[in-house]
Amino acid sequence: MTETAAKADSANAKTMTILVSKGSLDWAYPPFILGTTAAAMGVKVNMFFTFYGLGLLLKDLDLQVSPLGNPAMKMPMMGMHIGLPNLAAALPGCEAAASVMMKNLIKRKGVASIPELREAAVEADITLIGCQMTMDLFEYTRDDMIPGIEIGGAATFMEKALKSDISLFI
Amino acid sequence: MADQTLDAKGLSCPLPILRTKKALKDVPAGGTLEVLATDPGSVADMAAFCRTTGNELVESGQDKDVFRFVIRNRG
């Protein structure tokens, strides 16, 4: 892109602000996929991470997915789609096993990993904002988080959301 | 013949679009980028990406399992 076009692009850019409130492996996908794709389409993106979503900004990501209370989770196996009843899903080790299975499936199907999408978000200059209240609540410091993020509260989110063309709660 | 080629085969949404955006940065204005993908969703998505970003989708075709797109950089 030429410099003039890049300037015009940023001046005309639409804005999207996403509130990311969940931090399990499955819930991490929608905000990162939409955020990175929007950025690739010339949209200025802000992502505000609060409550369990804050974990997605930690340096060390160890995302899990639970089949417990998740009746829609049916994995393709042996030509079928198999879910787990809660009674079985509650057994020790089940969540870890399901998470490993999901990560293997993701890899096998050529779906990006969350660390990969988060890296793409950073590269695309998406503004990543960690919620101060959540950091205090769960006892995290800035050193626990990836570098380059901003810290803010509800008013920070509102200021950005009010100026956005699209605002999502995920 | 396109000026540059991007192999996005085997990648799922949104990677073909993210890689396309990245690759277009190295294509001069007016130049073309050929993208190869196996994600069936890329047919609709590449068209939507081009319409939104103002780049021109010159060609969109399929050869067996591989989708081929040619995009002219209107940067």
gemmi code that builds the backbone of each chain (N, CA, C; Angstrom):
import gemmi

chains = {
    "A": [
        ("MET", (0.832, -1.201, 0.000), (0.000, 0.000, 0.000), (0.866, 1.251, 0.000)),
        ("THR", (0.500, 2.249, -0.807), (1.266, 3.484, -0.824), (1.022, 4.257, 0.472)),
        ("GLU", (1.889, 5.233, 0.757), (1.768, 5.965, 2.018), (0.465, 6.767, 2.075)),
        ("THR", (0.139, 7.406, 0.928), (-1.106, 8.195, 0.887), (-2.319, 7.301, 1.102)),
        ("ALA", (-2.291, 6.143, 0.447), (-3.423, 5.223, 0.572), (-3.539, 4.726, 2.012)),
        ("ALA", (-2.373, 4.480, 2.629), (-2.382, 4.010, 4.010), (-2.981, 5.065, 4.931)),
        ("LYS", (-2.649, 6.339, 4.642), (-3.187, 7.438, 5.457), (-4.696, 7.537, 5.291)),
        ("ALA", (-5.141, 7.486, 4.015), (-6.574, 7.568, 3.727), (-7.292, 6.392, 4.389)),
        ("ASP", (-6.626, 5.245, 4.345), (-7.185, 4.023, 4.913), (-7.437, 4.195, 6.408)),
        ("SER", (-6.424, 4.730, 7.116), (-6.588, 4.856, 8.556), (-7.574, 5.967, 8.903)),
        ("ALA", (-7.679, 7.007, 8.051), (-8.612, 8.097, 8.320), (-10.054, 7.626, 8.151)),
        ("ASN", (-10.265, 6.755, 7.185), (-11.617, 6.272, 6.911), (-11.946, 4.999, 7.669)),
        ("ALA", (-10.976, 4.516, 8.443), (-11.148, 3.191, 9.031), (-12.360, 3.114, 9.948)),
        ("LYS", (-13.065, 2.012, 9.842), (-14.137, 1.694, 10.780), (-13.464, 1.121, 12.021)),
        ("THR", (-14.191, 1.112, 13.109), (-13.642, 0.606, 14.364), (-14.540, -0.473, 14.950)),
        ("MET", (-13.902, -1.488, 15.505), (-14.655, -2.538, 16.207), (-14.060, -2.723, 17.591)),
        ("THR", (-14.900, -2.796, 18.599), (-14.436, -3.044, 19.959), (-15.105, -4.317, 20.479)),
        ("ILE", (-14.270, -5.247, 20.938), (-14.793, -6.523, 21.433), (-14.515, -6.628, 22.926)),
        ("LEU", (-15.537, -6.980, 23.695), (-15.339, -7.273, 25.097), (-15.199, -8.784, 25.231)),
        ("VAL", (-14.022, -9.223, 25.665), (-13.727, -10.657, 25.753), (-13.870, -11.087, 27.211)),
        ("SER", (-14.902, -11.867, 27.510), (-15.180, -12.182, 28.917), (-14.945, -13.645, 29.265)),
        ("LYS", (-14.588, -14.461, 28.274), (-14.408, -15.885, 28.547), (-13.039, -16.363, 28.083)),
        ("GLY", (-12.443, -17.291, 28.824), (-11.052, -17.649, 28.542), (-10.803, -19.120, 28.293)),
        ("SER", (-11.870, -19.892, 28.021), (-11.612, -21.301, 27.698), (-11.215, -21.410, 26.229)),
        ("LEU", (-10.644, -22.551, 25.865), (-10.109, -22.741, 24.512), (-11.156, -22.454, 23.435)),
        ("ASP", (-12.368, -22.977, 23.628), (-13.409, -22.779, 22.617), (-13.853, -21.321, 22.520)),
        ("TRP", (-14.015, -20.678, 23.686), (-14.484, -19.283, 23.678), (-13.401, -18.305, 23.238)),
        ("ALA", (-12.158, -18.728, 23.216), (-11.073, -17.825, 22.802), (-11.099, -17.593, 21.295)),
        ("TYR", (-11.683, -18.525, 20.544), (-11.632, -18.430, 19.076), (-12.420, -17.272, 18.467)),
        ("PRO", (-13.723, -17.123, 18.802), (-14.486, -16.060, 18.106), (-13.860, -14.664, 18.193)),
        ("PRO", (-13.457, -14.201, 19.410), (-12.896, -12.844, 19.433), (-11.588, -12.710, 18.650)),
        ("PHE", (-10.717, -13.728, 18.737), (-9.427, -13.600, 18.036), (-9.586, -13.752, 16.522)),
        ("ILE", (-10.484, -14.625, 16.083), (-10.703, -14.779, 14.638), (-11.307, -13.500, 14.061)),
        ("LEU", (-12.346, -12.982, 14.730), (-12.987, -11.771, 14.212), (-12.057, -10.570, 14.297)),
        ("GLY", (-11.331, -10.469, 15.405), (-10.431, -9.323, 15.576), (-9.345, -9.288, 14.516)),
        ("THR", (-8.671, -10.422, 14.308), (-7.569, -10.441, 13.340), (-8.078, -10.255, 11.906)),
        ("THR", (-9.243, -10.851, 11.612), (-9.785, -10.713, 10.258), (-10.223, -9.271, 10.001)),
        ("ALA", (-10.871, -8.672, 10.992), (-11.292, -7.276, 10.855), (-10.079, -6.386, 10.608)),
        ("ALA", (-9.002, -6.624, 11.361), (-7.786, -5.825, 11.186), (-7.237, -6.002, 9.769)),
        ("ALA", (-7.294, -7.248, 9.257), (-6.811, -7.510, 7.895), (-7.682, -6.799, 6.856)),
        ("MET", (-8.933, -6.502, 7.224), (-9.837, -5.817, 6.300), (-9.840, -4.313, 6.528)),
        ("GLY", (-8.836, -3.812, 7.248), (-8.684, -2.370, 7.400), (-9.469, -1.770, 8.546)),
        ("VAL", (-10.001, -2.617, 9.433), (-10.774, -2.119, 10.573), (-9.835, -1.922, 11.762)),
        ("LYS", (-9.995, -0.809, 12.474), (-9.228, -0.581, 13.704), (-9.918, -1.380, 14.807)),
        ("VAL", (-9.149, -2.229, 15.500), (-9.774, -3.139, 16.469), (-9.253, -2.899, 17.882)),
        ("ASN", (-10.183, -2.847, 18.827), (-9.840, -2.835, 20.250), (-10.407, -4.097, 20.872)),
        ("MET", (-9.610, -4.756, 21.715), (-10.124, -5.923, 22.441), (-9.907, -5.694, 23.924)),
        ("PHE", (-11.006, -5.740, 24.667), (-10.965, -5.488, 26.112), (-11.177, -6.808, 26.840)),
        ("PHE", (-10.186, -7.242, 27.610), (-10.216, -8.562, 28.250), (-10.580, -8.432, 29.710)),
        ("THR", (-11.721, -9.015, 30.081), (-12.171, -8.913, 31.459), (-12.548, -10.279, 32.011)),
        ("PHE", (-12.571, -10.363, 33.318), (-12.898, -11.600, 34.027), (-12.121, -12.796, 33.448)),
        ("TYR", (-12.762, -13.887, 33.102), (-11.997, -15.059, 32.656), (-11.273, -14.783, 31.340)),
        ("GLY", (-11.759, -13.806, 30.606), (-11.117, -13.436, 29.338), (-9.713, -12.894, 29.542)),
        ("LEU", (-9.460, -12.328, 30.727), (-8.139, -11.747, 31.009), (-7.024, -12.780, 30.858)),
        ("GLY", (-7.334, -14.034, 31.154), (-6.344, -15.109, 31.055), (-5.748, -15.238, 29.657)),
        ("LEU", (-6.465, -14.742, 28.641), (-5.973, -14.834, 27.259), (-4.813, -13.878, 27.003)),
        ("LEU", (-4.536, -12.992, 27.967), (-3.398, -12.077, 27.817), (-2.185, -12.550, 28.615)),
        ("LEU", (-2.315, -13.663, 29.334), (-1.189, -14.168, 30.124), (-0.065, -14.634, 29.208)),
        ("LYS", (1.169, -14.480, 29.686), (2.330, -14.923, 28.893), (2.217, -16.416, 28.600)),
        ("ASP", (1.897, -17.176, 29.641), (1.793, -18.626, 29.467), (0.335, -19.019, 29.285)),
        ("LEU", (0.009, -19.434, 28.058), (-1.356, -19.864, 27.776), (-1.447, -21.373, 27.940)),
        ("ASP", (-2.406, -21.816, 28.746), (-2.678, -23.253, 28.829), (-4.194, -23.393, 28.803)),
        ("LEU", (-4.757, -23.257, 27.604), (-6.208, -23.194, 27.491), (-6.828, -24.583, 27.508)),
        ("GLN", (-7.954, -24.667, 28.175), (-8.660, -25.935, 28.316), (-10.096, -25.767, 27.834)),
        ("VAL", (-10.680, -26.881, 27.433), (-12.100, -26.872, 27.097), (-12.761, -27.974, 27.901)),
        ("SER", (-13.945, -27.690, 28.448), (-14.609, -28.695, 29.281), (-15.878, -29.221, 28.626)),
        ("PRO", (-16.006, -30.559, 28.578), (-17.265, -31.121, 28.074), (-18.378, -31.046, 29.125)),
        ("LEU", (-18.017, -30.669, 30.370), (-18.999, -30.630, 31.453), (-19.954, -29.441, 31.251)),
        ("GLY", (-21.242, -29.745, 31.242), (-22.236, -28.688, 31.042), (-22.137, -28.084, 29.666)),
        ("ASN", (-21.619, -28.849, 28.722), (-21.397, -28.344, 27.365), (-21.973, -29.352, 26.359)),
        ("PRO", (-23.308, -29.497, 26.354), (-23.934, -30.577, 25.565), (-23.733, -30.423, 24.056)),
        ("ALA", (-23.378, -29.213, 23.612), (-23.182, -29.004, 22.168), (-21.820, -29.507, 21.707)),
        ("MET", (-20.940, -29.849, 22.670), (-19.591, -30.277, 22.294), (-19.611, -31.738, 21.863)),
        ("LYS", (-19.591, -31.942, 20.570), (-19.583, -33.297, 20.026), (-18.376, -33.413, 19.106)),
        ("MET", (-17.472, -34.340, 19.440), (-16.235, -34.470, 18.675), (-16.398, -35.521, 17.578)),
        ("PRO", (-15.815, -35.252, 16.388), (-15.881, -36.262, 15.340), (-14.975, -37.439, 15.685)),
        ("MET", (-15.571, -38.614, 15.792), (-14.798, -39.809, 16.142), (-15.384, -41.015, 15.426)),
        ("MET", (-14.553, -41.784, 14.784), (-14.971, -43.016, 14.133), (-16.212, -42.800, 13.255)),
        ("GLY", (-16.216, -41.704, 12.510), (-17.315, -41.440, 11.599), (-18.582, -40.950, 12.278)),
        ("MET", (-18.497, -40.743, 13.596), (-19.677, -40.244, 14.321), (-19.309, -38.949, 15.031)),
        ("HIS", (-20.304, -38.356, 15.661), (-20.053, -37.192, 16.516), (-20.445, -37.570, 17.923)),
        ("ILE", (-19.443, -37.583, 18.793), (-19.659, -38.128, 20.124), (-19.530, -37.051, 21.197)),
        ("GLY", (-20.565, -36.945, 22.023), (-20.545, -36.051, 23.177), (-20.425, -36.879, 24.437)),
        ("LEU", (-20.222, -36.201, 25.562), (-20.080, -36.920, 26.832), (-21.175, -36.482, 27.784)),
        ("PRO", (-21.884, -37.429, 28.404), (-22.850, -37.026, 29.425), (-22.122, -36.425, 30.622)),
        ("ASN", (-22.781, -35.525, 31.333), (-22.138, -34.828, 32.446), (-21.545, -35.772, 33.483)),
        ("LEU", (-22.225, -36.880, 33.722), (-21.744, -37.823, 34.728), (-20.332, -38.317, 34.388)),
        ("ALA", (-20.087, -38.579, 33.093), (-18.758, -39.018, 32.660), (-17.801, -37.835, 32.569)),
        ("ALA", (-18.329, -36.693, 32.106), (-17.475, -35.512, 31.911), (-16.934, -34.991, 33.239)),
        ("ALA", (-17.597, -35.339, 34.328), (-17.172, -34.858, 35.651), (-16.010, -35.667, 36.209)),
        ("LEU", (-15.664, -36.791, 35.569), (-14.590, -37.644, 36.086), (-13.239, -36.938, 35.990)),
        ("PRO", (-12.350, -37.214, 36.956), (-11.027, -36.581, 36.925), (-10.291, -36.916, 35.616)),
        ("GLY", (-9.621, -35.950, 35.069), (-8.829, -36.177, 33.854), (-9.620, -36.000, 32.570)),
        ("CYS", (-10.928, -35.923, 32.693), (-11.756, -35.852, 31.488), (-11.549, -34.518, 30.759)),
        ("GLU", (-11.472, -33.446, 31.535), (-11.300, -32.128, 30.925), (-9.944, -32.030, 30.225)),
        ("ALA", (-8.906, -32.552, 30.888), (-7.564, -32.529, 30.291), (-7.543, -33.344, 29.000)),
        ("ALA", (-8.191, -34.520, 29.033), (-8.218, -35.381, 27.847), (-8.983, -34.706, 26.708)),
        ("ALA", (-10.111, -34.095, 27.047), (-10.914, -33.412, 26.025), (-10.127, -32.248, 25.423)),
        ("SER", (-9.352, -31.556, 26.268), (-8.565, -30.414, 25.784), (-7.475, -30.873, 24.824)),
        ("VAL", (-6.825, -31.990, 25.155), (-5.788, -32.537, 24.282), (-6.397, -32.963, 22.943)),
        ("MET", (-7.563, -33.621, 23.025), (-8.247, -34.051, 21.808), (-8.602, -32.861, 20.920)),
        ("MET", (-9.119, -31.809, 21.548), (-9.525, -30.620, 20.792), (-8.310, -29.967, 20.135)),
        ("LYS", (-7.205, -29.870, 20.884), (-5.993, -29.241, 20.327), (-5.433, -30.062, 19.163)),
        ("ASN", (-5.490, -31.393, 19.292), (-5.034, -32.252, 18.193), (-5.902, -32.074, 16.951)),
        ("LEU", (-7.217, -31.989, 17.184), (-8.164, -31.806, 16.084), (-7.889, -30.475, 15.370)),
        ("ILE", (-7.688, -29.436, 16.167), (-7.419, -28.095, 15.639), (-6.172, -28.108, 14.753)),
        ("LYS", (-5.137, -28.794, 15.247), (-3.873, -28.876, 14.515), (-4.058, -29.645, 13.203)),
        ("ARG", (-4.747, -30.775, 13.328), (-4.931, -31.652, 12.172), (-5.721, -30.967, 11.061)),
        ("LYS", (-6.658, -30.105, 11.424), (-7.529, -29.468, 10.433), (-6.959, -28.151, 9.898)),
        ("GLY", (-5.746, -27.798, 10.319), (-5.137, -26.573, 9.805), (-5.752, -25.307, 10.379)),
        ("VAL", (-6.421, -25.449, 11.537), (-6.986, -24.279, 12.217), (-5.877, -23.644, 13.058)),
        ("ALA", (-5.822, -22.329, 13.045), (-4.781, -21.621, 13.786), (-4.920, -21.888, 15.274)),
        ("SER", (-3.791, -21.917, 15.989), (-3.837, -22.043, 17.445), (-4.111, -20.661, 18.033)),
        ("ILE", (-4.543, -20.625, 19.276), (-4.809, -19.332, 19.914), (-3.512, -18.512, 20.069)),
        ("PRO", (-2.378, -19.128, 20.484), (-1.145, -18.328, 20.516), (-0.801, -17.713, 19.153)),
        ("GLU", (-1.068, -18.473, 18.081), (-0.800, -17.977, 16.730), (-1.711, -16.778, 16.389)),
        ("LEU", (-2.999, -16.910, 16.738), (-3.939, -15.816, 16.452), (-3.638, -14.591, 17.313)),
        ("ARG", (-3.206, -14.840, 18.554), (-2.878, -13.717, 19.423), (-1.652, -12.982, 18.894)),
        ("GLU", (-0.687, -13.740, 18.397), (0.496, -13.140, 17.777), (0.086, -12.297, 16.563)),
        ("ALA", (-0.852, -12.829, 15.771), (-1.351, -12.091, 14.600), (-2.054, -10.809, 15.037)),
        ("ALA", (-2.751, -10.871, 16.177), (-3.447, -9.688, 16.694), (-2.444, -8.605, 17.083)),
        ("VAL", (-1.355, -9.029, 17.724), (-0.310, -8.080, 18.124), (0.334, -7.463, 16.876)),
        ("GLU", (0.646, -8.317, 15.900), (1.269, -7.845, 14.652), (0.377, -6.881, 13.898)),
        ("ALA", (-0.949, -7.080, 14.004), (-1.898, -6.244, 13.263), (-2.230, -4.961, 14.021)),
        ("ASP", (-1.475, -4.685, 15.099), (-1.682, -3.479, 15.894), (-3.068, -3.390, 16.508)),
        ("ILE", (-3.636, -4.505, 16.858), (-4.893, -4.484, 17.598), (-4.587, -3.983, 19.007)),
        ("THR", (-5.415, -3.081, 19.509), (-5.223, -2.578, 20.868), (-5.786, -3.598, 21.856)),
        ("LEU", (-4.889, -4.181, 22.652), (-5.289, -5.180, 23.640), (-5.313, -4.509, 25.009)),
        ("ILE", (-6.458, -4.563, 25.661), (-6.612, -3.880, 26.944), (-6.988, -4.892, 28.017)),
        ("GLY", (-6.205, -4.934, 29.094), (-6.508, -5.805, 30.226), (-7.311, -5.038, 31.255)),
        ("CYS", (-8.241, -5.725, 31.889), (-9.106, -5.089, 32.887), (-8.378, -5.031, 34.236)),
        ("GLN", (-8.228, -3.805, 34.749), (-7.509, -3.595, 36.008), (-8.190, -4.316, 37.171)),
        ("MET", (-9.511, -4.194, 37.235), (-10.257, -4.827, 38.333), (-10.029, -6.328, 38.356)),
        ("THR", (-10.045, -6.957, 37.169), (-9.845, -8.409, 37.095), (-8.428, -8.781, 37.532)),
        ("MET", (-7.454, -7.943, 37.144), (-6.071, -8.209, 37.552), (-5.951, -8.189, 39.064)),
        ("ASP", (-6.596, -7.197, 39.700), (-6.564, -7.102, 41.164), (-7.298, -8.281, 41.787)),
        ("LEU", (-8.459, -8.593, 41.222), (-9.305, -9.659, 41.764), (-8.590, -11.011, 41.754)),
        ("PHE", (-7.976, -11.342, 40.626), (-7.333, -12.652, 40.501), (-5.830, -12.606, 40.784)),
        ("GLU", (-5.367, -11.474, 41.282), (-3.975, -11.293, 41.693), (-2.975, -11.567, 40.572)),
        ("TYR", (-3.142, -10.818, 39.490), (-2.162, -10.836, 38.403), (-1.480, -9.483, 38.331)),
        ("THR", (-0.211, -9.491, 37.936), (0.485, -8.228, 37.740), (0.771, -8.070, 36.248)),
        ("ARG", (1.224, -6.877, 35.897), (1.561, -6.595, 34.503), (2.623, -7.560, 33.981)),
        ("ASP", (3.491, -8.014, 34.885), (4.559, -8.936, 34.480), (4.021, -10.304, 34.051)),
        ("ASP", (2.815, -10.633, 34.493), (2.215, -11.911, 34.093), (1.673, -11.839, 32.660)),
        ("MET", (1.488, -10.604, 32.173), (0.827, -10.387, 30.878), (1.857, -10.210, 29.760)),
        ("ILE", (1.430, -10.443, 28.523), (2.314, -10.203, 27.392), (2.600, -8.704, 27.307)),
        ("PRO", (3.784, -8.329, 26.785), (4.099, -6.901, 26.711), (3.239, -6.190, 25.668)),
        ("GLY", (3.151, -4.882, 25.820), (2.470, -4.080, 24.792), (0.983, -3.896, 24.999)),
        ("ILE", (0.451, -4.462, 26.098), (-0.983, -4.285, 26.316), (-1.238, -2.997, 27.091)),
        ("GLU", (-2.476, -2.507, 27.015), (-2.884, -1.384, 27.841), (-3.714, -1.926, 28.995)),
        ("ILE", (-3.823, -1.125, 30.041), (-4.638, -1.521, 31.187), (-5.734, -0.476, 31.353)),
        ("GLY", (-6.939, -0.921, 31.646), (-8.016, 0.052, 31.820), (-9.206, -0.559, 32.517)),
        ("GLY", (-10.238, 0.242, 32.671), (-11.455, -0.219, 33.335), (-12.669, -0.023, 32.456)),
        ("ALA", (-13.836, -0.077, 33.081), (-15.099, -0.004, 32.346), (-15.206, 1.282, 31.534)),
        ("ALA", (-14.722, 2.403, 32.101), (-14.822, 3.674, 31.374), (-13.945, 3.659, 30.123)),
        ("THR", (-12.803, 2.953, 30.206), (-11.923, 2.826, 29.032), (-12.640, 2.066, 27.926)),
        ("PHE", (-13.316, 0.981, 28.326), (-14.085, 0.218, 27.333), (-15.176, 1.089, 26.739)),
        ("MET", (-15.924, 1.804, 27.606), (-17.049, 2.625, 27.121), (-16.588, 3.698, 26.141)),
        ("GLU", (-15.469, 4.333, 26.473), (-14.971, 5.386, 25.582), (-14.712, 4.822, 24.188)),
        ("LYS", (-14.106, 3.637, 24.139), (-13.801, 3.029, 22.848), (-15.080, 2.514, 22.178)),
        ("ALA", (-15.954, 1.893, 22.959), (-17.185, 1.321, 22.401), (-18.077, 2.412, 21.805)),
        ("LEU", (-18.130, 3.566, 22.476), (-18.989, 4.658, 21.995), (-18.538, 5.172, 20.634)),
        ("LYS", (-17.245, 5.053, 20.370), (-16.711, 5.557, 19.097), (-16.651, 4.464, 18.037)),
        ("SER", (-17.102, 3.257, 18.377), (-16.948, 2.128, 17.462), (-18.168, 1.938, 16.570)),
        ("ASP", (-17.908, 1.411, 15.370), (-19.004, 1.066, 14.468), (-19.614, -0.274, 14.869)),
        ("ILE", (-18.766, -1.147, 15.410), (-19.222, -2.472, 15.841), (-18.732, -2.694, 17.260)),
        ("SER", (-19.603, -3.171, 18.121), (-19.200, -3.486, 19.482), (-19.795, -4.837, 19.869)),
        ("LEU", (-18.927, -5.750, 20.281), (-19.376, -7.110, 20.570), (-19.023, -7.517, 21.989)),
        ("PHE", (-19.905, -8.291, 22.590), (-19.629, -8.902, 23.892), (-19.512, -10.408, 23.664)),
        ("ILE", (-18.351, -10.953, 23.970), (-18.161, -12.392, 23.754), (-17.728, -13.040, 25.048)),
    ],
    "B": [
        ("MET", (-0.294, -14.567, -15.714), (0.604, -14.952, -14.618), (0.657, -13.841, -13.572)),
        ("ALA", (0.379, -14.226, -12.353), (0.374, -13.235, -11.274), (1.810, -12.863, -10.895)),
        ("ASP", (1.969, -11.689, -10.303), (3.295, -11.220, -9.910), (3.865, -12.052, -8.760)),
        ("GLN", (2.974, -12.461, -7.845), (3.428, -13.259, -6.698), (2.398, -14.321, -6.374)),
        ("THR", (2.851, -15.383, -5.716), (1.939, -16.463, -5.354), (2.013, -16.732, -3.851)),
        ("LEU", (0.845, -16.938, -3.258), (0.756, -17.294, -1.842), (0.134, -18.675, -1.737)),
        ("ASP", (0.843, -19.590, -1.096), (0.309, -20.932, -0.890), (-0.365, -20.995, 0.483)),
        ("ALA", (-1.684, -20.988, 0.490), (-2.440, -21.056, 1.752), (-3.171, -22.389, 1.856)),
        ("LYS", (-2.649, -23.388, 1.144), (-3.301, -24.705, 1.150), (-3.182, -25.346, 2.541)),
        ("GLY", (-4.250, -26.009, 2.972), (-4.236, -26.691, 4.259), (-4.583, -25.798, 5.437)),
        ("LEU", (-4.754, -24.502, 5.190), (-5.070, -23.577, 6.276), (-6.570, -23.304, 6.329)),
        ("SER", (-7.059, -23.150, 7.556), (-8.474, -22.852, 7.744), (-8.674, -21.396, 8.119)),
        ("CYS", (-9.913, -20.962, 8.013), (-10.336, -19.608, 8.379), (-9.823, -19.260, 9.766)),
        ("PRO", (-9.239, -18.095, 10.011), (-9.100, -16.975, 9.067), (-7.720, -16.886, 8.427)),
        ("LEU", (-6.910, -17.945, 8.538), (-5.512, -17.831, 8.105), (-5.328, -17.459, 6.622)),
        ("PRO", (-6.115, -18.044, 5.674), (-5.908, -17.630, 4.279), (-6.075, -16.113, 4.074)),
        ("ILE", (-7.045, -15.519, 4.787), (-7.274, -14.068, 4.662), (-6.125, -13.292, 5.321)),
        ("LEU", (-5.706, -13.743, 6.509), (-4.621, -13.034, 7.208), (-3.330, -13.077, 6.388)),
        ("ARG", (-3.040, -14.262, 5.800), (-1.822, -14.395, 4.995), (-1.933, -13.565, 3.710)),
        ("THR", (-3.144, -13.515, 3.136), (-3.358, -12.726, 1.915), (-3.076, -11.254, 2.186)),
        ("LYS", (-3.636, -10.774, 3.299), (-3.433, -9.368, 3.675), (-1.929, -9.069, 3.805)),
        ("LYS", (-1.220, -9.984, 4.460), (0.214, -9.815, 4.676), (0.965, -9.817, 3.337)),
        ("ALA", (0.604, -10.777, 2.474), (1.290, -10.921, 1.189), (1.041, -9.719, 0.278)),
        ("LEU", (-0.144, -9.121, 0.392), (-0.474, -7.974, -0.468), (0.428, -6.771, -0.192)),
        ("LYS", (0.989, -6.741, 1.023), (1.886, -5.623, 1.370), (3.119, -5.609, 0.476)),
        ("ASP", (3.511, -6.790, -0.003), (4.713, -6.884, -0.835), (4.397, -6.823, -2.325)),
        ("VAL", (3.118, -6.620, -2.661), (2.733, -6.509, -4.065), (2.570, -5.024, -4.389)),
        ("PRO", (3.274, -4.536, -5.422), (3.136, -3.117, -5.748), (1.711, -2.794, -6.215)),
        ("ALA", (1.301, -1.538, -6.046), (-0.038, -1.117, -6.483), (-0.222, -1.456, -7.963)),
        ("GLY", (-1.315, -2.085, -8.283), (-1.576, -2.494, -9.667), (-1.089, -3.894, -9.962)),
        ("GLY", (-0.230, -4.432, -9.091), (0.291, -5.792, -9.271), (-0.728, -6.827, -8.810)),
        ("THR", (-0.434, -8.091, -9.139), (-1.389, -9.136, -8.793), (-0.779, -10.189, -7.876)),
        ("LEU", (-1.641, -10.767, -7.056), (-1.260, -11.835, -6.140), (-2.146, -13.040, -6.414)),
        ("GLU", (-1.498, -14.185, -6.605), (-2.247, -15.429, -6.766), (-2.286, -16.138, -5.410)),
        ("VAL", (-3.479, -16.546, -4.990), (-3.622, -17.256, -3.722), (-4.183, -18.645, -3.984)),
        ("LEU", (-3.515, -19.652, -3.436), (-3.999, -21.036, -3.543), (-4.478, -21.478, -2.164)),
        ("ALA", (-5.698, -22.024, -2.101), (-6.260, -22.423, -0.813), (-7.088, -23.683, -0.968)),
        ("THR", (-7.226, -24.406, 0.150), (-8.081, -25.602, 0.132), (-9.318, -25.408, 1.004)),
        ("ASP", (-9.376, -24.293, 1.734), (-10.527, -24.002, 2.590), (-11.712, -23.596, 1.716)),
        ("PRO", (-12.788, -24.401, 1.694), (-13.939, -24.054, 0.847), (-14.567, -22.714, 1.238)),
        ("GLY", (-14.396, -22.335, 2.512), (-14.933, -21.052, 2.980), (-14.215, -19.867, 2.377)),
        ("SER", (-13.009, -20.118, 1.824), (-12.234, -18.993, 1.278), (-12.873, -18.413, 0.018)),
        ("VAL", (-13.770, -19.184, -0.638), (-14.412, -18.674, -1.852), (-15.259, -17.451, -1.523)),
        ("ALA", (-16.129, -17.586, -0.524), (-16.962, -16.451, -0.109), (-16.117, -15.388, 0.588)),
        ("ASP", (-15.156, -15.845, 1.416), (-14.398, -14.898, 2.230), (-13.434, -14.040, 1.415)),
        ("MET", (-12.809, -14.634, 0.385), (-11.865, -13.864, -0.424), (-12.619, -12.756, -1.173)),
        ("ALA", (-13.839, -13.086, -1.649), (-14.656, -12.091, -2.349), (-15.054, -10.965, -1.390)),
        ("ALA", (-15.465, -11.337, -0.172), (-15.864, -10.336, 0.826), (-14.674, -9.469, 1.223)),
        ("PHE", (-13.506, -10.110, 1.376), (-12.283, -9.382, 1.734), (-11.962, -8.335, 0.656)),
        ("CYS", (-12.043, -8.762, -0.618), (-11.713, -7.855, -1.715), (-12.721, -6.705, -1.817)),
        ("ARG", (-14.001, -7.013, -1.705), (-15.027, -5.957, -1.768), (-14.808, -4.926, -0.665)),
        ("THR", (-14.456, -5.402, 0.538), (-14.325, -4.492, 1.675), (-13.047, -3.674, 1.619)),
        ("THR", (-11.972, -4.267, 1.120), (-10.685, -3.570, 1.136), (-10.420, -2.800, -0.154)),
        ("GLY", (-11.290, -2.967, -1.156), (-11.117, -2.227, -2.405), (-10.128, -2.870, -3.360)),
        ("ASN", (-9.626, -4.047, -3.003), (-8.766, -4.774, -3.944), (-9.656, -5.531, -4.936)),
        ("GLU", (-9.101, -5.788, -6.115), (-9.926, -6.375, -7.164), (-9.699, -7.886, -7.267)),
        ("LEU", (-10.787, -8.636, -7.173), (-10.707, -10.086, -7.352), (-10.813, -10.357, -8.854)),
        ("VAL", (-9.659, -10.578, -9.474), (-9.614, -10.723, -10.930), (-10.107, -12.098, -11.352)),
        ("GLU", (-9.718, -13.110, -10.580), (-10.109, -14.477, -10.910), (-10.459, -15.235, -9.642)),
        ("SER", (-11.448, -16.125, -9.746), (-11.779, -17.015, -8.644), (-12.193, -18.340, -9.263)),
        ("GLY", (-11.362, -19.354, -9.079), (-11.657, -20.626, -9.734), (-11.258, -21.804, -8.878)),
        ("GLN", (-11.476, -22.981, -9.400), (-11.200, -24.198, -8.638), (-10.606, -25.251, -9.562)),
        ("ASP", (-9.538, -25.916, -9.081), (-8.977, -27.039, -9.807), (-8.915, -28.205, -8.826)),
        ("LYS", (-9.830, -29.148, -8.969), (-9.989, -30.253, -8.011), (-10.234, -29.666, -6.612)),
        ("ASP", (-9.335, -29.966, -5.652), (-9.570, -29.505, -4.279), (-8.942, -28.142, -3.991)),
        ("VAL", (-8.309, -27.574, -4.995), (-7.589, -26.324, -4.754), (-8.339, -25.134, -5.370)),
        ("PHE", (-8.589, -24.142, -4.523), (-9.211, -22.912, -4.995), (-8.106, -21.928, -5.347)),
        ("ARG", (-8.317, -21.219, -6.462), (-7.288, -20.294, -6.927), (-7.908, -18.912, -7.085)),
        ("PHE", (-7.267, -17.935, -6.511), (-7.744, -16.560, -6.602), (-6.618, -15.689, -7.145)),
        ("VAL", (-6.984, -14.723, -7.967), (-6.010, -13.713, -8.379), (-6.561, -12.357, -7.949)),
        ("ILE", (-5.757, -11.662, -7.159), (-6.182, -10.381, -6.586), (-5.269, -9.264, -7.087)),
        ("ARG", (-5.878, -8.201, -7.605), (-5.076, -7.048, -8.011), (-5.040, -6.062, -6.860)),
        ("ASN", (-3.829, -5.692, -6.463), (-3.652, -4.754, -5.357), (-4.035, -3.353, -5.818)),
        ("ARG", (-5.100, -2.831, -5.243), (-5.556, -1.477, -5.573), (-5.073, -0.474, -4.538)),
        ("GLY", (-4.083, -0.897, -3.708), (-3.544, -0.049, -2.638), (-3.299, 1.340, -3.136)),
    ],
}
model = gemmi.Model(1)
for chain_id, residues in chains.items():
    chain = gemmi.Chain(chain_id)
    for i, (resn, *xyz) in enumerate(residues, 1):
        res = gemmi.Residue()
        res.name, res.seqid = resn, gemmi.SeqId(i, " ")
        for name, pos in zip(("N", "CA", "C"), xyz):
            atom = gemmi.Atom()
            atom.name, atom.element = name, gemmi.Element(name[0])
            atom.pos, atom.b_iso = gemmi.Position(*pos), 0.0
            res.add_atom(atom)
        chain.add_residue(res)
    model.add_chain(chain)
structure = gemmi.Structure()
structure.add_model(model)
structure.setup_entities()
